[in-house]
Amino acid sequence: MTFKELHHQHSPLLLPNAWDVASALAFADAGFPAIGTTSFGVAASGGSPDGGRASRQATRALAQRLRGTSFYVSADIEDGYDDDPEYVAAYTVSLGVDGINIEDSTDERLIDPALHAAKITAIKHAAPDLFVNARVDTYWLGQQATVKETLARAHAYEAAGADGIFIPGATDPSELRQLTGAIEAPVNILAHPTLSVAELGRLGVRRISTGSLPYRAAMDAAVRAAVDVRDGGTPPAATSYPVMQERLVRNHRGRRG
């Protein structure tokens, strides 16, 4: 199955988001056929806050280290890290991934949808087979957060060549039905504790991303493990060192081969 075909199955594609090679390999070993990156996790791992185009170099480095793996990779590239559509296209091609997620906001403000559409068009011209997931940040930022405005942006991005539409922050079932019913491309939303994968599928959602949730949960688990040891509790069960080491060795050998 191609990465694009994974968006047209009976159940939505659940895309976990990794922040480094080890987390991506762990998701792959758990049976996920496609893995995204998280700009928050990538930026935070390097000591930078999310946004502000801080994850540009680290995202490229991670994407390149994931080349040749057995799973599909979709890179979260914020707003493309530039206002120039041609630069964004060139950067995207340099990643060597199967898909990208590109958002229509910069520095927490929505950008002109015509500019975002131009970026999408430039990317598809440079890499026709790349799966472009165009993110609409109306609900995420609470700016122009209506079905009407969200659909206007989504339709502009579809016309520009987007393969999927990502609407983080949309959680109301009635609004999700309206959005998925009016958008031809597969609709992607963030995982939500009150909406199961099956229910989202019934609402017409075709892809579900975990976003930065796994990274944030991993930080909490790491702190709990240290606190348990400090306070005399029972350390949590964890994947053994040999198992994790073997994943990395296997991946390293595969990349060298």
Secondary structure as GFF3:
##gff-version 3
##sequence-region A 1 257
A	DSSP	three_ten_helix	5	8	.	.	.	ID=ss1
A	DSSP	beta_strand	13	15	.	.	.	ID=ss2
A	DSSP	beta_strand	17	18	.	.	.	ID=ss3
A	DSSP	alpha_helix	21	29	.	.	.	ID=ss4
A	DSSP	beta_strand	34	37	.	.	.	ID=ss5
A	DSSP	alpha_helix	39	45	.	.	.	ID=ss6
A	DSSP	alpha_helix	56	65	.	.	.	ID=ss7
A	DSSP	beta_strand	72	76	.	.	.	ID=ss8
A	DSSP	alpha_helix	85	95	.	.	.	ID=ss9
A	DSSP	beta_strand	99	103	.	.	.	ID=ss10
A	DSSP	beta_strand	105	106	.	.	.	ID=ss11
A	DSSP	beta_strand	109	110	.	.	.	ID=ss12
A	DSSP	alpha_helix	113	126	.	.	.	ID=ss13
A	DSSP	beta_strand	131	135	.	.	.	ID=ss14
A	DSSP	alpha_helix	138	141	.	.	.	ID=ss15
A	DSSP	alpha_helix	147	160	.	.	.	ID=ss16
A	DSSP	beta_strand	164	166	.	.	.	ID=ss17
A	DSSP	alpha_helix	173	182	.	.	.	ID=ss18
A	DSSP	beta_strand	187	190	.	.	.	ID=ss19
A	DSSP	alpha_helix	197	202	.	.	.	ID=ss20
A	DSSP	beta_strand	207	209	.	.	.	ID=ss21
A	DSSP	alpha_helix	213	230	.	.	.	ID=ss22
A	DSSP	alpha_helix	241	256	.	.	.	ID=ss23
###
